[in-house]
Amino acid sequence: MKNATRIHDVRGHDAAHTSEPFDDLVQVARIGLINAARRWDPDRGSAFTTFAVPTILGELRRQFRDRTWTIRPPRDLQDPYRPVARALV
């Protein structure tokens, strides 16, 4: 349960600048934590948090991608758009 309390630390920079409800983001982060716990292999030599943080952030990014586009293009079209949008800002 120690790692579950770290979810608030890992929610990412985007979470502070979104209209997504905070409770929804916590739930998405918990799903990422569960996925990380299922996929983590301690025999590979990395700490759990080293594996879990990118997994949780990936789930949060997926949530933002899926919920913030008005028109829902496929992910393979959305992914290349992010660096272009950041470059234009």
C-alpha positions as CSV (number, residue, x, y, z in Angstrom):
1,M,0.0,0.0,0.0
2,K,3.0,2.3,0.4
3,N,3.2,2.7,-3.4
4,A,-0.5,3.5,-3.6
5,T,0.1,6.7,-1.6
6,R,2.7,7.8,-4.1
7,I,0.1,8.1,-6.8
8,H,-0.5,11.7,-5.8
9,D,3.2,12.4,-6.5
10,V,3.2,10.7,-9.9
11,R,0.1,12.2,-11.4
12,G,2.3,14.4,-13.6
13,H,2.5,18.0,-14.7
14,D,-0.5,17.8,-17.0
15,A,-2.8,16.9,-14.1
16,A,-2.4,20.4,-12.6
17,H,-3.6,22.0,-15.9
18,T,-6.6,20.0,-16.9
19,S,-10.3,20.0,-16.4
20,E,-10.3,16.3,-15.6
21,P,-11.7,15.6,-12.1
22,F,-8.8,14.8,-9.7
23,D,-10.6,11.6,-8.5
24,D,-10.8,10.3,-12.0
25,L,-7.0,10.9,-12.4
26,V,-6.3,9.1,-9.2
27,Q,-8.4,6.1,-10.4
28,V,-6.5,6.0,-13.7
29,A,-3.2,6.2,-11.8
30,R,-4.3,3.3,-9.6
31,I,-5.0,1.2,-12.8
32,G,-1.5,2.0,-13.9
33,L,-0.2,0.9,-10.5
34,I,-2.1,-2.4,-10.8
35,N,-0.8,-2.9,-14.3
36,A,2.8,-2.2,-13.2
37,A,2.4,-4.7,-10.3
38,R,1.2,-7.4,-12.7
39,R,4.0,-6.8,-15.2
40,W,7.0,-6.1,-13.0
41,D,9.6,-8.8,-12.8
42,P,11.9,-8.4,-9.8
43,D,14.4,-10.8,-11.5
44,R,15.3,-8.1,-14.0
45,G,17.0,-6.1,-11.3
46,S,15.1,-2.8,-11.3
47,A,13.2,-1.3,-8.4
48,F,9.4,-1.5,-8.5
49,T,9.1,2.3,-8.5
50,T,11.5,2.6,-11.5
51,F,9.1,0.4,-13.4
52,A,5.9,1.7,-12.0
53,V,6.3,5.4,-12.5
54,P,6.5,5.3,-16.3
55,T,3.6,2.8,-16.4
56,I,1.4,5.1,-14.3
57,L,2.4,8.2,-16.3
58,G,1.6,6.3,-19.5
59,E,-1.9,5.5,-18.2
60,L,-2.4,9.2,-17.3
61,R,-1.3,10.3,-20.8
62,R,-3.6,7.7,-22.4
63,Q,-6.4,9.2,-20.3
64,F,-5.6,12.7,-21.5
65,R,-5.4,11.6,-25.1
66,D,-8.6,9.7,-25.0
67,R,-10.7,12.3,-23.1
68,T,-9.4,15.7,-24.4
69,W,-9.8,15.4,-28.1
70,T,-13.2,16.6,-29.4
71,I,-13.0,14.4,-32.4
72,R,-11.4,11.0,-31.6
73,P,-8.8,10.2,-34.3
74,P,-6.9,6.9,-33.9
75,R,-4.0,7.0,-31.4
76,D,-1.5,6.5,-34.2
77,L,-2.6,9.9,-35.6
78,Q,-2.7,11.6,-32.1
79,D,0.8,10.5,-31.0
80,P,2.7,12.4,-33.7
81,Y,0.6,15.5,-33.1
82,R,1.8,16.2,-29.5
83,P,5.4,17.2,-30.3
84,V,4.1,19.4,-33.2
85,A,1.6,21.1,-30.9
86,R,4.3,21.7,-28.2
87,A,6.6,23.2,-30.9
88,L,4.0,25.7,-31.9
89,V,3.4,27.0,-28.4
